[in-house]
């Protein structure tokens, strides 16, 4: 059963908000649930339940999910900052999300180690 798209993310249970955001990010990347489950290190059924809003990910799983999807935990939880907050960072994140995996890896090679 589909949820109305006009419903604000913050009024939904957190599991549904995270699941919807994960599904949207995964489909933008052109990945199947099975492929994403493998990247995150979950069984396909567990990932499917999470994406359908039937369960919340653990903190460590949330971090792996964010890394695999190229999003922040805030974005998965429905707290996307307005475009005018840190505009350069926001624009960079939008552009990086549209890159192919090989392009992201090449870009990472060009960046200095920050840690």
C-alpha positions as CSV (number, residue, x, y, z in Angstrom):
1,X,0.0,0.0,0.0
2,X,1.5,3.3,-1.1
3,X,1.9,6.2,1.3
4,X,0.8,9.6,0.1
5,X,3.9,11.5,-1.2
6,X,2.6,14.8,0.4
7,X,3.0,13.3,3.9
8,X,6.1,14.9,5.5
9,X,8.8,12.5,6.3
10,X,9.0,13.5,10.0
11,X,5.4,12.5,10.7
12,X,6.1,9.0,9.5
13,X,7.7,6.3,11.7
14,X,11.5,6.6,11.4
15,X,11.8,3.0,10.0
16,X,9.5,4.0,7.1
17,X,11.4,7.3,6.5
18,X,14.7,5.5,6.3
19,X,13.3,2.7,4.1
20,X,11.8,5.2,1.7
21,X,15.0,7.2,1.5
22,X,17.1,4.1,1.1
23,X,14.9,2.8,-1.7
24,X,15.0,6.2,-3.6
25,X,18.8,6.4,-3.3
26,X,19.2,2.8,-4.3
27,X,17.1,3.2,-7.4
28,X,19.0,6.4,-8.3
29,X,22.1,4.2,-8.3
30,X,20.4,1.6,-10.5
31,X,21.0,-1.2,-7.9
32,X,18.7,-4.1,-7.0
33,X,17.9,-4.8,-3.4
34,X,20.1,-7.9,-3.5
35,X,23.1,-5.8,-4.8
36,X,22.6,-3.2,-2.1
37,X,22.2,-5.9,0.6
38,X,25.6,-7.4,-0.5
39,X,27.3,-4.0,-0.4
40,X,26.0,-3.3,3.1
41,X,26.7,-6.9,4.3
42,X,23.1,-7.9,5.0
43,X,21.0,-10.8,4.0
44,X,18.6,-9.9,1.1
45,X,15.6,-10.5,3.3
46,X,16.9,-8.3,6.1
47,X,17.6,-5.5,3.7
48,X,14.2,-5.8,2.1
49,X,12.5,-5.6,5.5
50,X,14.5,-2.5,6.3
51,X,13.7,-0.8,3.0
52,X,10.0,-1.6,3.5
53,X,10.1,0.2,6.9
54,X,9.6,-3.0,8.9
55,X,12.8,-2.6,10.9
56,X,15.4,0.0,11.9
57,X,19.0,-0.5,11.0
58,X,21.6,-0.6,13.8
59,X,23.9,2.3,14.0
60,X,26.8,0.4,12.3
61,X,24.4,-0.8,9.5
62,X,23.1,2.7,9.1
63,X,26.7,3.9,8.5
64,X,27.4,1.2,6.0
65,X,24.2,1.9,4.3
66,X,25.0,5.6,4.0
67,X,28.5,4.8,2.7
68,X,27.0,2.5,0.0
69,X,24.3,4.9,-1.0
70,X,26.4,8.1,-0.9
71,X,24.0,9.8,1.5
72,X,24.3,11.2,5.0
73,X,22.5,9.7,8.0
74,X,20.5,13.0,8.2
75,X,19.3,12.5,4.7
76,X,18.1,8.9,5.4
77,X,16.3,10.1,8.5
78,X,14.5,12.9,6.6
79,X,16.5,15.8,7.8
80,X,17.9,17.1,4.5
81,X,19.4,20.5,4.9
82,X,18.0,23.3,2.7
83,X,20.0,24.1,-0.4
84,X,21.2,27.4,1.0
85,X,22.9,25.7,4.0
86,X,26.5,25.1,2.9
87,X,25.7,25.6,-0.8
88,X,29.0,24.4,-2.1
89,X,29.0,21.2,0.0
90,X,25.4,20.5,-1.0
91,X,26.1,21.0,-4.7
92,X,29.2,18.8,-4.5
93,X,27.1,16.0,-2.8
94,X,24.5,16.2,-5.5
95,X,27.1,15.9,-8.2
96,X,29.0,13.1,-6.6
97,X,25.8,11.1,-6.2
98,X,25.4,11.1,-10.0
99,X,28.8,9.7,-10.7
100,X,29.6,6.1,-11.7
101,X,31.4,4.1,-9.1
102,X,34.6,4.2,-11.1
103,X,34.4,8.0,-11.3
104,X,33.9,8.2,-7.5
105,X,37.0,6.0,-7.0
106,X,39.0,8.2,-9.4
107,X,37.9,11.3,-7.5
108,X,38.9,9.8,-4.2
109,X,42.4,9.1,-5.5
110,X,42.7,12.9,-6.2
111,X,41.7,14.0,-2.7
112,X,44.2,14.2,0.2
113,X,43.7,11.9,3.1
114,X,41.7,13.8,5.7
115,X,42.1,11.3,8.6
